Amino acid sequence: MPELPEAETIARSLRPLVEGRLIANAEYPGRRVLRGVMPELAGQRIARIGRHGKRIVLELGHGAVLVSLGMTGALLLNAEPGPHTRAVFTLDAGVLLFDDARQFGNLRWIESLEAEDGLGPDPLEMTAQQFTERLRARRTRVKPLLLDQGFLRGVGNIYADEALHRAEIDPRIVASRLTKTRAGRLHAGLVEVLEEAIAHRGSSVSDYVDAQGERGGFQALHRVYRREGQPCPACGAAIRRIVMAQRGTHFCPRCQR
């Protein structure tokens, strides 16, 4: 599932081309992707393209459309509609499509982002002190905690594994047991890996493509994710894979303690 860097990449690539455009028409060939009632969007202008966690936000003159990509969703600019096209936004210049082969993604209209509750802060907007205080207050294992969108929004399996490796922290350790120094190291590792992934336009390990249909490049720089049995780039030990909270977790048993 696309995570924060992939959503940010899409938002950034759409921003100069779509912001300010008028929606001339909106059609939904696959209405299963709609969550709740979608009002008439024709005549509304896209004021801003943003990101909220793993989701992309089309801010309009009134309200916003929240786009969750799910496993196979993609926002594509000026592409040809196909069998997996679930929504077509015809603009005054160009067309924006929402494609989703497996239909795990969705589109939802909201009054405002302020009305969205239940999500934690954005990791790129937190100080090390704020992150440390939240982390050390939780008595749960650190890897599942990083995946909890109520604790922190936008981080998924890829970047949790990669950040824990950079911070040299075992994914099974209880968060409250981390020292202030190690918690700060995890914050730094998380910010570093997210910013690097954005710079490389995300990780294409499955279906993810950006708004122009191009794959990301950060998967070539993964240190542990999906590298079970391969040597750790830091120490050479074989990368291990275990299951935590029903998710595959990859780590170096020598570096991460």
Order of alpha helices (4+ residues) and beta strands (2+ residues): alpha-beta-beta-beta-beta-beta-beta-beta-beta-beta-alpha-alpha-alpha-alpha-beta-beta
